[in-house]
Amino acid sequence: MQLIVFVVVLVGLIGLLHWYLWKRLVRDATRPGTVRRIGTVAALVLMALVPATLIGGRALPPDTARWLAWPGYVWIALFFYLLVFLVLLEIPRAVLMRSARRRAAAPAAPEPVTVAAPTGERAETAATATIGTGDEDRARLIGRRLLIARSGAALAGAAAAGVVGYGMATALGGPRITPITVPLAKLPAGLDGLRIAVVSDIHLGPLLGRSHTERIVRVINEQQVDVVAVVGDLVDGTVAELGEAAAPLRDLTSTHGSFFVTGNHEYYSGATAWLAELERLGLTVLANERTEIRAGGGVLDLAGINDVSAGEEGRGGVESGVEGADFDRALGGRDESRPVVLLAHQPVAVDEAAARGVDLQLSGHTHGGQMFPFHGIVRLEQPALAGLSTVGGTRLFVTRGAGFWGPPVRVGAPPEVAVVRLTTG
């Protein structure tokens, strides 16, 4: 019942927002006729495309879903930015419309004329000279309204197309390398300079496939790091659907190995099967576990927890019996003189991590906001959006991720692979 109510509300909201777009872009900017009818049909089709994409993207196999996902998600991005720019234009539009109405209502200044005896044909002309002036005023007002509406529609359309075009080029252009230096007070001298490649939110699925994985593996291997940390949200689909797309992960190279922790999307995609597949590909899964990284006589604990949404009914843990995050199991009983680095998909886990004396937490999940101005919304849920911060004495690094979810668009949040270099404090 709750799902039905949610769907009804969602479809109603989508319809209302598309009605607003239709009003500003079609009805206000066109005269009655063929163009308006075409615009109305297009608005209805695009309105139906949004829920079809959101539902079909999850229900259909990736190979089938991509035919719906490409036009659907690109339209969702355009739809969002059209709304943003049209709303921003509402105040100047209202000012211009008020000015246009005042001009139409103002009486025309009388023109000087030479008065002559109104006889014969001259009298008939003078009598009919003012006929139709009200219609002309109305026509001028309609013309001004159309000009204002068309100018606003063109401006909003051009701005939205420009932002989405830029965002698509950014999202599809591949991840950049972000170097980060983190001093840790407990780090032994033998581990000074240890480099960890942190990648998250790869999101293999309808829009991102094997070539995306190959590019990420190539970028990481070029850095010649000591440890690779894949911190969740690798896939949006099952092993049967996306196993081939994930296969290049077997080519990851590093001194001490590659490690993986689950994100919330793994629990929509068959986490149990994926963990077995990733182990087969050579990654070490840290499911509420820890391991040791040894170099130069020094030791560092590397721990990982399942995503904090795992096992919660109605959220990520859609598989029965899925174990949630267990901080005590991952961190309990360790030698506290050693530094510990925790892999946790969601930054919100840092509160529990800080309570247990974690030195550094590496996370993803936020996408850095992905599409401005969603940055502010993400901060309502998570303690950090991207980059390095400190929470309760624990250093927290949040990567923007290497892929995207939903629209293939990133605005103000370019994709990245972070290389975290640990130094002695």
N, C-alpha and C positions, 0 to 999 in steps of 0.2 A: 504493500500500500504506500509506504514512504517513497519507494522508487517511482511509482506511478505519479504521485504528487510532484516529485522532483522533475520528472520528464515534462509534465504539463506546465509547470512554472517555467522551466527552461525554454520550452517551445514558445510559450506566450511572450517571454522576454525577447527572444530572438525575433518574433513577429513584430513586436512593438518597435524595436530598434530599426528593423528594416522598413517599417512604415515611416519612421522619421527620415531615413535616407531617401525613400521614394518621394516624400513630400518636398524635401529640399533639392534633390537632384533631378526629379522628373516633373512632378506637378507644378512646382513654382517656376521651373526653368523652361517650360514648354507651353505652347498653346494647345488647346484641344485638337486632336487629330492623330495621324498615323504615328508620329514620333512619340507622342505620349503613350499610345497604346503599346508600342514596342518596349518602351522603358518600363511600363507597368508589368508586362510579361517577364522581362528580364529580372525585375526586382523579386517577383514571385519565385522564379526558378532559383535565384541565388539564396533566397530565404530558405527554401527547401534543402539546398545544398549543405547548409551548415549542420543541421541535426543529422543528415545522412552521412556526412563525413565523420562526425563525432562518434556515431554509432557504428558505422561500417568500418572505420579504422580499427576498431577493437574486435569486431565480430568476424571480419573476413580475413583469410590468409593474406600475408604481406604482398605476395605476387599479384593478387587480385585487388587488394585494398589500395595499392599505389595509383591505380587508374582513377580512383575517387579521391585519394589523399592529395595528389598534386594540385588539381584545380580547387578542391575544397579548402585546403589549408592556406593556399595563397589568397583565396578570397577572404578567409577569416582574418588574415593580416590586413588586407586592404580595407575590409569592413571596419575593423577596429580603428585604423588610423583615419579613415574617412569620418568616423564618428568624432574622433578627437578634434580634427581640424574644423569640422562643421560647428561643433559646440564652441570652439574658440572664436569662430566668426559670427556667432549669434549677436554679440553686442554691437560690433560695427555694422552688421546688417540692419539691426533695429534702428540705429542712428540714421543710416542712409534712407531707410524706408520712411522714417518720420519726416526727414527733410523733403523727400519726394512728395509726401502728402501735403505738407505745408505749401510747397510750390504750386501744387495743383489747386489748392483752395484759395490762394492769394488772388485778388481781383487784378485783372490786367490793367496797366496804366493807360489812360485814354490818350489817343494819338491826336495831335492838333490837325484840324481840318478847316477848310474854307467853307463857310456856310453860304449856301445859295438857296434860292427859292426852290423848294421841293415840288417841282411840277413835272408832270409827264413821266418819262422813263427814269429820270434822275431820282424822283421821289420813290419809285418802286425799288430801285437799287438800294437806297438808304434804308428802306424799311426792312429789307431782307439781309442786310449786311451782318447782323448779329445772330442770325439763325444758325444753330449747330455749334456755337462756341462751347457749350457744356459737354457735348460729345467729344469735341476736340480735347478738352481738358482731361476727360476720362481716358481717352486714347493715349495721351501723353503720360498719364500716371501708370497705365498698364505697361507702356513701353519702358518706363523707368524701373518698374518692378521686375520686368523680365531681364533688363540689363543687370540689375543688382543680383538677382537670383543666378543668372548665368555666370556672372563674374565670380560669385562665391563658389558655385559648383566647380568651375574650371580651376580656381585656386586650390580648393580642397582636394580635388582629384589629382592635380599635378603634385601637390605636396605629399599626399598619401602614396602615390605611385613612386615618387622619388625616394621616400623613406623605405618603402617595402623593397624597392630595387636595390638600394644600398644594403639593407638588412639581409637580403638573400645572397648578395655577393659576399657579405661577411660570413654568413652561416655556412655557405657551401665552399668557401675558399680555403678551408683547412685550418687546423689549429696552429697558433703561434706558440713559441716557447717563452714561458715566463719564469725567469730565474728568481729564487727567493733564498735569502740567507737567514737561518734561525739559530741563534746561540742557545745552547742548553747547558745549564750549570753543571749537571752531572755527567756530561758526555766525556768519556775517557779520551785521552790524547790519541790513542790508536785509532779512534773512529772520527777524529777531527777531519772535516771535509767530506764525510759520507754524503752521497748524492742520491736522492730518492725522486724518481719520476712519478708524479701524481696525475692520474687521469681519471675522469669520472664522466657519467652521463653521456656515454657514447651513443646510446639509443639506436641500436640496430633495429630496423623495422621496415615499414612500407616505403620510406623515403631515403633510408641510409642502409647500404648493403656492404658487400665484401670489399669493394674498392675503398670505402670509408675506413674499414678496419685496417686494410693494407697501408693506407696513408698514415694512420696513427702509429702503427707498429714501426714504420720507416722513420717517422719523426722521433720516436722514443729511442730507437736503436742508434740513431745518429748521435745521441747525447752521451752514449757509453756510460750509463749510470750504474750505481751499485745495487739499487733495489728498484723494482717497479711495483707501484701500488695502484690497483684498479679499484676505486672506491664506489662501486655500485652503479645501478641503472645502465647496465650494458645492453639490455635487450628489451624489445617490445614484441614478443612472440615466442613460440615454443622452440625447442631444440630441433624438432622436425622441420620447422619453417625457416629457422635462421642459423642452424648449425654450420652450414657452409659459409655463411657471412662472417661468423665468429672464428672460423678455422685459422686465419692468419695469426691469431694470438699465440699459436704454438711457436712462432718465429721470434717472439720477444726475447731479447738477450740482456743480461745484467750479471753483475758479479755474484750476487747472493740470491737471485731468483725473483719471480713475479708472484704477487699475492693479490687476493681478491676478497672483498666483502660484499654482501648483498645490499642492494638498494630497494626501495619500495616497488619498483617496476618488476624486479625479478619475481615477486610474489603474485604478480598478475600473469606471469608467463611460464610458470612451472619451475619454481626455484629448485626443488629436489633434483630434477633432471638436469638443470643447468649446472648445478654444483658438481655433479658427476662428470658432465661434459668438460667443464673447465679444468678439473683435475686431470682428465684424459689429455687435454691440450698442454699440460705442463704447468698450470698455475696452481699455487697452494692456496686453498680456501681457508680463511681464518673465520670459522663459525663459532664465535664466543671462545676463541683460543688465542694462544700466543706462541711465538717462537723466538729463538735467539739469533741475533746478527752479531757475528764475531769477526774482528779484524784488529791486527796490531796489538793483540793481548787485551783488547777491550771488548765489552759485551753490552749490547743494547737489546732490550725487550721490544719486540714488535707484536702488538696485539690487534685483534680485530673482533668486532661484534656484528651480529646480524642487525639488519635495519630495525630501528625502534618501532616501526609500524608492524613488523612481522608478528603473527599470532594474534593480532587485535581484530576481533570480529568486525566486519564491515569496512576494514581498511585494507592494509596490504596482505594480511595473512589469509588469503582465500583458500590455501591448501590446508586440509585438516591435519592437525598434529604439528604444524610448523612452530619451531621454537623461536621465541622472541629474543630481544637483546638481553644478555646475561653478563653484566659488568663484573659481578663477583667471580664468575667462572673464568672470564677472560683475564682478570687482573689480580685475583686473589692469590695469596701465598707466594708472591714474587719477592725477590730481593730488592728492597726499596732503595738500596744504594745505587742501583742501576737506573739509567734513564729509560723511560718507556714511551714509545710512540704508538698511538691508538689510531686504527683505521675505522672510521664510522661514517656511514653515508651522509647522515643528516647532522648539520652543525649543532642542532638542539641537544644532542647527546653530550655536549661539553659540560653541562652542569654536573651530571653524574661523573664524568671523567675527572673534573676538577676536585670533586669530593674524594676521589680515590688517588689523588696525587699524580695524575698523568702529566707528563712534561709537554707533550705536543700531540694534538689531535689533527688528523688530516681528513677532510670532508669534501663533499660536493653538494649535489641535490638542488642548489638554488639557481643554477645556470647564470649566476650573476644578475638575475632578473630577466634575462633573455631579450625582452622587448620593453624598452622604456615607454611609459612610466610605471611598469609593473615592479620596478625595483623597490618602491616604497611598500607595496603589498607584501612582498617576500619578507621584508624586515619585520612585519607584524607577527610572523610565525617563527622566524629564525633569529638567532643572536648576531649573525653576521651575514652579509651579502656575498662578499668575495674578499680575497686577500688575507693578510695576517693581522690578528688581533690577540688580545689577552682576556680571558674570562676566568675569574677566580684563581689566578695564578697559573693557569694552563694556557700555553700558546695554542691558538687555533688558526689553522690555515684552511681556507675554503677556495677551491678551484671553481672557475666558471664552467668547466666541463668542455668536452671536445665535440659534442653533437648538439642536438636540439630536440625538443619535444613539441609536437603540433606543427605550427607554421614553420617553414624552413627559413626563418628570419631571426636575426640577432641585431638589436639596436642598442648601442651603449654597453654591450657585453660580448666582446669577441671571443670565439672559442680558443681554448688553450690547453697545452700540456705544461704543467708546472714542474720545474726541477728545483726541489728543496735541498739546499746544502746545509748540513748541520755543522756547527762549529762549537768549540768549547766556550763556556760562558766567561 
